[in-house]
């Protein structure tokens, strides 16, 4: 499994290039090879038995472990400051995988009402099929968060920087509530990336990512990840029997007792990936590793461009508002400076005067911005959330998520900022007609 055995004194820029891989011992290949392989030879019958009994860590079948994916997991654990990581097929898969060791039918998760539209749908409807429930809350009201937790609550879930509204979560405050309630805080860190924010440093237990976005950075590779801090005491209560009680499928082995800080990660592989099968493809892991090697360089450019574009939009009379914590006018600016000193990413929204129809005209008129349902690409992207990603939500849910009818979401890429501004200028002119 993936452990953070890297030198903690190394900087982020060094870890993003080196963590998790020292070269292929068989061939000397310096870059991580693509192990496009399904199963692995056992040394003998005893070796096979030890692997299946979890007495020895190794490779059995690529649904569970794969060397290319394993290198990515080790790198992500190092960058987020976690004990271990599990990669899977998508960001949505990561959210289900994160909850899987924690939840039983009838349990609930307390969830921020400022989430990506697909996540709202997943938490509102899909998880009910597992017998799980969600309680949506406003994270700006700590009392509401605390009151929503009851004896069947098993986690609190939020985004570090919300998509699309750009809300900056006060992670230390929410982490303190989770600690008092004896449950883990799960933070989706997709928009910020570990370069801008390390939720574990602010009290998070688990961090999830859609690696599809900024981590790969090139719009080619689907993937998700769960990074465990290794700091939560799963045996402190009877809330988490999958980790604190004997597992029948492994002859009564107790994951937290047997593996300590790696108990959650090993359970995610040995049970979660084994039974849910949400496996990351080796090629996608390879592409994501390549992307991570330049993460800090790209994020610096993303943030600088986003700030310049947001400031220009805020000064334009055709724009009703800009929701970006990097602006001094943002109600989250002070919090963002404290928790995210390198910036709050490059995803933000703005209001177009003229409402829904004006937004549609603007999106259709843009030329450099790609109109598609993604974020975190090297290219600048645009979408009208109310008619696409958040279309399935009620008007009240869209408003709470920051995706009203007059709102356009931008994911600012690494092009020249002046070129992006010129494109927005001509498109706003057509939107106002």
Secondary structure as UniProt FT lines:
FT   STRAND          2..3
FT   TURN            8..9
FT   HELIX           12..18
FT   TURN            19..20
FT   TURN            25..27
FT   HELIX           45..52
FT   TURN            53..54
FT   TURN            62..64
FT   HELIX           67..80
FT   STRAND          84..88
FT   HELIX           91..100
FT   TURN            101..102
FT   TURN            105..106
FT   STRAND          108..112
FT   HELIX           117..124
FT   HELIX           126..130
FT   STRAND          133..137
FT   TURN            139..140
FT   HELIX           142..148
FT   TURN            151..152
FT   STRAND          153..159
FT   TURN            163..165
FT   HELIX           171..181
FT   STRAND          184..188
FT   TURN            190..192
FT   HELIX           193..196
FT   HELIX           199..202
FT   STRAND          206..210
FT   TURN            211..216
FT   STRAND          224..228
FT   TURN            234..235
FT   HELIX           241..244
FT   HELIX           248..250
FT   TURN            251..252
FT   HELIX           255..259
FT   HELIX           260..262
FT   HELIX           263..267
FT   HELIX           268..273
FT   HELIX           274..276
FT   HELIX           282..292
FT   TURN            293..294
FT   HELIX           295..314
FT   TURN            317..318
FT   STRAND          319..323
FT   TURN            325..326
FT   TURN            328..329
FT   TURN            331..332
FT   HELIX           333..339
FT   TURN            341..342
FT   STRAND          347..352
FT   TURN            353..354
FT   HELIX           355..365
FT   STRAND          370..371
FT   STRAND          381..383
FT   HELIX           385..387
FT   TURN            388..392
FT   HELIX           395..401
FT   TURN            405..406
FT   STRAND          407..411
FT   HELIX           417..431
//
